[in-house]
């Protein structure tokens, strides 16, 4: 008959919390033998198997979806195995795919407002780079670098309510890099140039132009006269904008190509000619600014419009 010291079994089971199966392995016997000896001592036996998970479906959903905790973190909090958490989530139909599971920060879908959508298309065409972080990724990454604080502040305000926005430190040239990480509802920005036709139709043209103005526009006073200008390499886009402005009753919209290729950052010369769209006639500027003002978001553009309107008021609008 196998001789097993009863006091050792009790010490291992009660004090060291070793399972009956592990004790059986230690003494080279079956689990039933250890359980039989333990029952003879009248000790309270622990329930067999993994302790039951004491968490409601609602609580588990809050941990996993609302707080966005990983299955490993939830298992750590609830003091159970990760497989137990995964099994319960699977049963509830809540398990995320790999790309979604790697999202660490909360996100909100785009508001689906057509005016806002048209504005973002205009702004993106002018100033942003948009791409997916990977072929199977569900993250839309938007980034831009600028030395203009107002521009960085605007980009932050446009996207921070929808997802994480990262800002770099200012580099030696005074440039700041900004990156936004958004969900797939912003996928329309991946191919936004293909949506220009939609965004420039009817009433959507105004918010589109406001977005493009905030990105690429300039409102200034030169030789004592207010003026509005857009600059871009895409002369076809500027020509489309010119035609839409004429349809809105804004006259004297001039489109011309730069006489030379200017130097850009790093001392390099532009590879192609830059195009300018310019409006300087007082009556046309007044109509344009009244049209754009409700949709302009850029702090400096707003200030420049007010200065330009003040200039037009001082000069009067008679004789254009």
C-alpha positions as CSV (number, residue, x, y, z in Angstrom):
1,X,0.0,0.0,0.0
2,X,1.3,3.5,-0.9
3,X,2.4,5.3,2.2
4,X,1.8,9.1,1.9
5,X,2.4,11.3,4.9
6,X,-1.0,12.8,5.7
7,X,0.4,15.9,7.4
8,X,2.4,16.7,4.2
9,X,-0.7,16.4,2.0
10,X,-2.6,18.7,4.3
11,X,0.2,21.3,4.3
12,X,0.4,21.2,0.5
13,X,-3.3,21.4,-0.1
14,X,-4.4,23.8,2.7
15,X,-1.4,26.1,3.3
16,X,0.4,26.0,-0.1
17,X,-2.8,25.9,-2.1
18,X,-1.5,23.1,-4.3
19,X,-4.2,21.3,-6.3
20,X,-5.0,17.6,-5.7
21,X,-3.7,16.8,-9.2
22,X,-0.4,18.5,-8.6
23,X,0.0,16.6,-5.2
24,X,-0.8,13.3,-7.0
25,X,2.0,14.1,-9.5
26,X,4.4,14.8,-6.6
27,X,3.8,11.4,-5.0
28,X,3.3,9.4,-8.2
29,X,-0.2,8.4,-7.6
30,X,-3.7,9.2,-9.1
31,X,-5.7,12.2,-8.1
32,X,-8.5,10.1,-6.7
33,X,-6.1,8.6,-4.1
34,X,-5.2,12.1,-2.8
35,X,-8.8,13.2,-2.7
36,X,-9.7,10.1,-0.7
37,X,-7.1,10.8,1.9
38,X,-8.1,14.4,2.1
39,X,-11.8,13.5,2.6
40,X,-10.8,11.2,5.5
41,X,-9.4,14.3,7.3
42,X,-12.7,16.1,7.0
43,X,-11.0,19.1,5.4
44,X,-13.2,21.3,3.2
45,X,-12.3,20.5,-0.4
46,X,-12.1,23.3,-3.0
47,X,-14.3,23.1,-6.0
48,X,-12.8,21.3,-8.9
49,X,-11.6,23.1,-12.1
50,X,-11.1,26.9,-12.7
51,X,-13.0,29.1,-10.2
52,X,-16.2,30.5,-11.7
53,X,-15.8,34.0,-13.3
54,X,-17.7,36.4,-11.1
55,X,-18.5,39.2,-13.6
56,X,-21.7,40.1,-15.4
57,X,-22.0,40.3,-19.1
58,X,-22.6,44.1,-18.8
59,X,-19.5,44.6,-16.7
60,X,-17.4,42.5,-19.1
61,X,-18.7,44.5,-22.1
62,X,-17.8,47.7,-20.2
63,X,-14.2,46.5,-19.6
64,X,-13.7,45.3,-23.2
65,X,-15.6,47.8,-25.3
66,X,-16.1,51.0,-23.3
67,X,-12.8,51.1,-21.5
68,X,-11.0,49.3,-24.4
69,X,-9.1,47.0,-22.1
70,X,-7.3,43.9,-23.6
71,X,-8.3,40.4,-22.6
72,X,-5.0,40.1,-20.8
73,X,-5.7,43.2,-18.7
74,X,-9.2,42.1,-17.9
75,X,-7.9,38.6,-16.8
76,X,-5.4,40.4,-14.6
77,X,-8.1,42.5,-12.9
78,X,-10.4,39.6,-12.4
79,X,-7.7,37.2,-11.3
80,X,-8.5,34.5,-13.9
81,X,-7.0,33.1,-17.0
82,X,-7.0,35.0,-20.3
83,X,-8.6,32.1,-22.1
84,X,-11.6,32.3,-19.7
85,X,-12.1,36.0,-20.7
86,X,-11.7,35.2,-24.4
87,X,-14.1,32.3,-24.2
88,X,-16.8,34.4,-22.5
89,X,-16.4,37.3,-25.0
90,X,-16.6,34.9,-27.9
91,X,-19.9,33.5,-26.5
92,X,-21.2,37.0,-26.3
93,X,-20.1,37.8,-29.8
94,X,-17.9,40.6,-28.7
95,X,-14.4,39.5,-29.8
96,X,-12.6,42.1,-31.9
97,X,-10.6,41.3,-35.0
98,X,-6.9,41.9,-34.9
99,X,-6.8,45.4,-36.4
100,X,-9.6,46.6,-34.1
101,X,-8.0,45.0,-31.0
102,X,-4.8,47.0,-31.6
103,X,-6.7,50.3,-31.3
104,X,-5.6,51.8,-27.9
105,X,-7.5,55.1,-27.9
106,X,-11.3,55.7,-28.2
107,X,-12.6,56.9,-31.5
108,X,-15.9,58.4,-32.8
109,X,-17.3,58.1,-36.3
110,X,-17.6,61.1,-38.6
111,X,-20.7,63.1,-38.0
112,X,-21.9,62.6,-41.6
113,X,-22.7,66.3,-42.1
114,X,-22.4,67.1,-45.8
115,X,-21.2,70.7,-45.2
116,X,-18.5,69.5,-42.8
117,X,-17.6,66.7,-45.3
118,X,-17.2,69.3,-48.1
119,X,-15.1,71.5,-45.9
120,X,-12.8,68.6,-45.0
121,X,-12.4,67.6,-48.6
122,X,-11.4,71.2,-49.5
123,X,-9.0,71.4,-46.6
124,X,-7.5,68.0,-47.3
125,X,-7.0,68.7,-51.0
126,X,-5.0,71.8,-50.0
127,X,-3.0,70.7,-47.0
128,X,-3.2,67.2,-45.7
129,X,-1.8,63.7,-46.5
130,X,-4.2,60.8,-45.9
131,X,-3.5,57.1,-45.9
132,X,-4.2,53.8,-44.2
133,X,-1.6,52.6,-41.7
134,X,-1.5,49.2,-43.3
135,X,-3.2,47.1,-46.0
136,X,-5.7,45.5,-43.6
137,X,-5.7,48.3,-41.1
138,X,-8.9,50.0,-40.1
139,X,-7.1,53.2,-39.1
140,X,-7.1,56.3,-41.3
141,X,-4.0,58.4,-40.7
142,X,-4.0,62.1,-41.5
143,X,-0.8,64.1,-41.1
144,X,0.7,67.5,-41.9
145,X,3.8,69.5,-41.0
146,X,3.6,73.3,-40.6
147,X,5.5,76.2,-39.0
148,X,2.2,78.1,-38.6
149,X,0.7,77.6,-35.1
150,X,-2.8,78.6,-36.3
151,X,-2.7,75.8,-38.9
152,X,-1.7,73.2,-36.3
153,X,-4.3,74.4,-33.9
154,X,-7.0,74.2,-36.7
155,X,-6.0,70.6,-37.7
156,X,-6.1,69.6,-34.0
157,X,-9.6,71.1,-33.5
158,X,-10.9,69.4,-36.7
159,X,-10.0,65.9,-35.7
160,X,-9.3,65.6,-31.9
161,X,-13.0,65.0,-31.1
162,X,-12.9,61.9,-33.4
163,X,-9.7,60.2,-32.3
164,X,-6.1,60.5,-31.0
165,X,-4.1,63.4,-32.3
166,X,-0.3,63.4,-31.9
167,X,2.0,66.5,-32.0
168,X,5.7,66.5,-32.4
169,X,8.1,68.9,-30.7
170,X,9.1,71.9,-32.7
171,X,12.1,71.2,-34.8
172,X,15.1,73.4,-35.6
173,X,13.3,75.1,-38.5
174,X,10.2,75.8,-36.4
175,X,8.1,73.1,-37.9
176,X,5.6,70.9,-36.0
177,X,4.3,67.6,-37.3
178,X,0.7,66.7,-36.5
179,X,-0.9,63.3,-37.0
180,X,-4.5,62.1,-36.4
181,X,-5.6,58.5,-36.1
182,X,-9.3,58.0,-37.1
183,X,-11.7,55.2,-37.9
184,X,-12.9,54.1,-41.3
185,X,-15.7,56.6,-41.5
186,X,-13.1,59.1,-42.7
187,X,-12.3,56.9,-45.6
188,X,-13.8,59.5,-48.0
189,X,-10.6,61.5,-47.4
190,X,-8.4,58.8,-48.9
191,X,-9.6,59.6,-52.4
192,X,-10.9,63.1,-51.8
193,X,-9.8,64.4,-55.2
194,X,-12.3,62.1,-56.8
195,X,-15.0,63.8,-54.7
196,X,-14.2,67.3,-55.7
197,X,-17.0,67.3,-58.3
198,X,-19.5,66.3,-55.6
199,X,-18.1,68.9,-53.1
200,X,-18.3,71.8,-55.5
201,X,-21.9,71.3,-56.5
202,X,-24.6,73.7,-55.4
203,X,-24.6,74.8,-51.7
204,X,-21.6,72.5,-50.9
205,X,-19.3,74.7,-52.9
206,X,-19.1,77.3,-50.2
207,X,-17.9,75.1,-47.4
208,X,-15.6,73.3,-49.8
209,X,-14.1,76.7,-50.8
210,X,-13.8,77.7,-47.1
211,X,-11.8,74.5,-46.4
212,X,-9.6,75.1,-49.4
213,X,-9.1,78.7,-48.4
214,X,-8.2,77.7,-44.8
215,X,-5.5,75.4,-46.3
216,X,-4.2,77.3,-49.3
217,X,-5.8,80.8,-49.2
218,X,-4.4,84.2,-48.4
219,X,-6.4,87.4,-47.6
220,X,-4.2,90.5,-47.4
221,X,-3.9,94.2,-48.1
222,X,-1.4,95.3,-50.7
223,X,-0.8,98.9,-51.9
224,X,-3.7,99.9,-49.6
225,X,-6.1,97.5,-51.2
226,X,-7.7,94.3,-49.9
227,X,-7.2,91.1,-52.0
228,X,-8.0,87.4,-51.9
229,X,-5.7,84.7,-53.4
230,X,-5.5,81.0,-53.8
231,X,-2.3,79.2,-54.8
232,X,-1.9,75.7,-56.1
233,X,-0.1,73.6,-58.7
234,X,-3.5,72.2,-59.9
235,X,-4.6,74.7,-62.5
236,X,-7.7,72.6,-63.4
237,X,-8.9,72.8,-59.8
238,X,-8.4,76.5,-59.7
239,X,-10.2,76.9,-63.0
240,X,-13.1,74.9,-61.6
241,X,-13.2,77.2,-58.5
242,X,-13.1,80.2,-60.8
243,X,-16.1,79.0,-62.8
244,X,-18.1,78.3,-59.7
245,X,-17.3,81.8,-58.3
246,X,-18.5,83.3,-61.6
247,X,-21.7,81.3,-61.3
248,X,-22.1,82.7,-57.8
249,X,-22.0,86.3,-59.2
250,X,-18.5,87.0,-58.1
251,X,-16.8,88.8,-61.0
252,X,-13.2,89.7,-62.0
253,X,-11.7,86.4,-60.8
254,X,-8.3,86.2,-62.4
255,X,-6.3,83.0,-62.9
256,X,-2.6,83.2,-63.9
257,X,0.6,81.2,-63.8
258,X,3.6,82.3,-61.8
259,X,6.3,83.8,-64.0
260,X,9.0,81.6,-62.5
261,X,9.5,78.6,-60.3
262,X,10.1,79.8,-56.8
263,X,12.5,78.4,-54.3
264,X,11.0,76.2,-51.7
265,X,12.2,74.7,-48.4
266,X,15.8,73.5,-48.5
267,X,16.7,75.8,-51.3
268,X,15.2,73.7,-54.1
269,X,13.3,75.2,-57.0
270,X,9.7,74.2,-57.7
271,X,9.5,71.4,-60.3
272,X,6.5,73.0,-62.0
273,X,4.8,76.4,-62.2
274,X,2.5,77.5,-59.5
275,X,-0.9,78.9,-60.3
276,X,-2.7,81.8,-58.6
277,X,-6.4,82.7,-58.4
278,X,-6.9,86.3,-57.4
279,X,-9.8,88.6,-56.6
280,X,-9.2,92.3,-55.8
281,X,-12.3,94.1,-56.9
282,X,-14.1,95.5,-53.9
283,X,-17.7,94.5,-54.7
284,X,-16.5,90.9,-55.5
285,X,-14.5,90.7,-52.3
286,X,-17.5,91.9,-50.2
287,X,-19.7,89.2,-51.8
288,X,-17.1,86.5,-51.4
289,X,-16.3,87.3,-47.7
290,X,-20.0,87.4,-46.8
291,X,-20.4,84.0,-48.5
292,X,-17.3,82.4,-46.8
293,X,-17.4,83.9,-43.3
294,X,-19.9,81.4,-41.8
295,X,-17.7,78.4,-42.8
296,X,-14.1,79.7,-42.3
297,X,-12.5,78.1,-39.2
298,X,-8.9,79.3,-39.5
299,X,-8.2,81.9,-36.8
300,X,-5.9,84.1,-39.0
301,X,-8.3,83.8,-42.0
302,X,-11.1,85.2,-39.8
303,X,-9.0,88.0,-38.6
304,X,-7.8,88.8,-42.2
305,X,-11.4,88.9,-43.5
306,X,-12.3,91.5,-40.9
307,X,-9.3,93.6,-41.8
308,X,-10.2,93.3,-45.5
309,X,-13.8,94.3,-44.8
310,X,-12.5,97.3,-42.8
311,X,-10.4,98.3,-45.8
312,X,-13.3,97.9,-48.2
313,X,-15.5,100.0,-45.9
314,X,-12.9,102.8,-45.7
315,X,-12.5,102.9,-49.5
316,X,-16.2,102.5,-50.2
317,X,-17.5,100.0,-52.8
318,X,-18.4,102.5,-55.5
319,X,-16.6,102.0,-58.8
320,X,-15.8,98.4,-57.8
